[in-house]
Amino acid sequence: MPNIKSAVKRVKTSEKRRALNASQKSALRTTVKAADTALVNTDVEAAKAAVIAASKKLDKAATKGLVHKNAAARKKSRLAKKLNAISSQG
């Protein structure tokens, strides 16, 4: 444990941020996974809603710096591609 006051504060704040980031990243993964499973089940309406929700989360995470903006764009693109594939089938 640090002795200097500012270092003590830095440890506390970084621990708070780490916990918050972990929570938000977990929620992001859950949303993306839900979109993937909706796409596998080929229910177009449910999949569309799930993909929109996942896109919103990915955009927000990229804005906050939780994930890189290109990684978010890549994941959104892949979800949209799968959605378009099942939309054209049914």
VENNOR-V771716 format. One record per residue. N is the residue number from 1. OMEGA is omega in whole degrees, -180 to 180 (* if undefined). BURIAL is 1 if it has 9 or more other C-alpha atoms within 8 Angstrom, else 0. Layout:
n-><N & N>
omega-><OMEGA & OMEGA>
burial-><BURIAL & BURIAL>
//
This chain:
n-><1 & 2 & 3 & 4 & 5 & 6 & 7 & 8 & 9 & 10 & 11 & 12 & 13 & 14 & 15 & 16 & 17 & 18 & 19 & 20 & 21 & 22 & 23 & 24 & 25 & 26 & 27 & 28 & 29 & 30 & 31 & 32 & 33 & 34 & 35 & 36 & 37 & 38 & 39 & 40 & 41 & 42 & 43 & 44 & 45 & 46 & 47 & 48 & 49 & 50 & 51 & 52 & 53 & 54 & 55 & 56 & 57 & 58 & 59 & 60 & 61 & 62 & 63 & 64 & 65 & 66 & 67 & 68 & 69 & 70 & 71 & 72 & 73 & 74 & 75 & 76 & 77 & 78 & 79 & 80 & 81 & 82 & 83 & 84 & 85 & 86 & 87 & 88 & 89 & 90>
omega-><-178 & 179 & -177 & -175 & -179 & 179 & 177 & 180 & 180 & 178 & -180 & -176 & -179 & 177 & 177 & -179 & -179 & -180 & -180 & 179 & 180 & 180 & -179 & 180 & 178 & 178 & 178 & 180 & 180 & -179 & 180 & 179 & 178 & 178 & 178 & -180 & 177 & 178 & 179 & -179 & 177 & 171 & -169 & -177 & 179 & 180 & -180 & 179 & -179 & -180 & 178 & 179 & -180 & 179 & 178 & -179 & -179 & 178 & -179 & 180 & 179 & 179 & -178 & -179 & 180 & 173 & 179 & -176 & 179 & 177 & 178 & 180 & 179 & -180 & 178 & -179 & -179 & 177 & -180 & 179 & 178 & 179 & 179 & 180 & -179 & 178 & -178 & 179 & -173 & *>
burial-><0 & 0 & 0 & 0 & 0 & 0 & 1 & 1 & 0 & 0 & 0 & 0 & 0 & 0 & 0 & 0 & 0 & 0 & 0 & 0 & 1 & 0 & 0 & 0 & 1 & 0 & 0 & 1 & 0 & 0 & 1 & 1 & 0 & 1 & 1 & 1 & 0 & 1 & 1 & 0 & 0 & 0 & 0 & 1 & 0 & 0 & 1 & 1 & 0 & 1 & 1 & 0 & 1 & 1 & 1 & 0 & 1 & 1 & 1 & 0 & 1 & 1 & 0 & 0 & 0 & 1 & 1 & 0 & 1 & 0 & 0 & 1 & 1 & 0 & 0 & 1 & 0 & 0 & 1 & 1 & 0 & 1 & 1 & 0 & 0 & 1 & 0 & 0 & 0 & 0>
//
